[in-house]
């Protein structure tokens, strides 16, 4: 499948990815282990590029028109606008 989120997003933008590939990728991304890893990345700020890739990936997969980033006192809230 796709080893790199950037490559996947570029192919989605160009229309080079089938719905089956998107569904497969969603399944991989939503795997609990990967979500835990992402959570750890966010808390540690280990890899900001990967964090941003995931934020954008979720917006693309959910067909969101907006991404809202709300910095709060002790955490950051992400909201997606899905019409």
C-alpha positions in Angstrom: 0.0 0.0 0.0 1.3 3.5 0.7 4.2 3.7 3.1 4.3 7.5 3.2 1.3 9.8 4.1 2.7 12.6 1.8 2.7 10.3 -1.2 -0.8 9.1 -0.4 -2.2 12.7 0.0 -0.6 13.7 -3.3 -2.1 10.7 -5.1 -5.5 11.5 -3.5 -5.3 15.1 -4.7 -4.5 14.0 -8.2 -7.4 11.5 -8.2 -5.0 8.5 -8.6 -6.3 6.6 -5.6 -9.3 4.3 -5.8 -12.1 4.3 -3.2 -10.9 0.8 -2.2 -7.4 2.1 -1.5 -8.8 5.0 0.5 -10.9 2.6 2.6 -7.9 0.4 3.2 -5.8 3.4 4.2 -8.6 4.6 6.5 -8.6 1.2 8.2 -4.8 1.3 8.7 -4.9 4.8 10.1 -7.8 4.1 12.4 -6.0 1.1 13.9 -5.9 1.8 17.7 -2.1 1.2 17.8 -1.5 3.9 15.2 -3.8 6.3 17.0 -2.0 5.7 20.2 1.3 6.4 18.4 -0.1 9.6 17.0 -1.3 10.7 20.4 2.2 10.1 21.8 3.7 12.1 18.9 1.4 15.0 19.7 2.2 14.9 23.4 5.9 14.7 22.9 6.0 16.9 19.7 8.4 14.4 18.3 7.5 14.7 14.7 5.5 17.8 13.8 5.5 16.9 10.0 3.8 13.6 10.7 1.3 15.2 13.1 0.4 17.8 10.4 0.2 15.0 7.8 -2.4 13.1 10.0 -4.4 16.3 10.7 -4.7 17.0 6.9 -5.2 13.3 6.1 -8.2 13.2 8.5 -9.6 16.3 6.8 -9.3 14.8 3.4 -10.8 11.4 4.4 -13.7 13.1 6.2 -14.2 15.5 3.2 -13.9 18.4 5.6 -14.0 21.9 4.2 -12.2 23.5 7.2 -9.7 22.6 9.9 -9.9 24.6 13.1 -7.0 24.6 15.5 -7.9 26.0 18.9 -5.0 26.4 21.3 -6.3 26.2 24.9 -4.5 26.4 28.3 -3.3 22.8 28.5 -4.1 21.3 25.2 -5.0 22.0 21.5 -8.5 21.2 20.2 -8.9 20.2 16.6 -12.2 20.6 14.9 -13.2 19.7 11.3 -16.1 21.3 9.4 -17.9 18.5 7.5 -20.9 19.8 5.6 
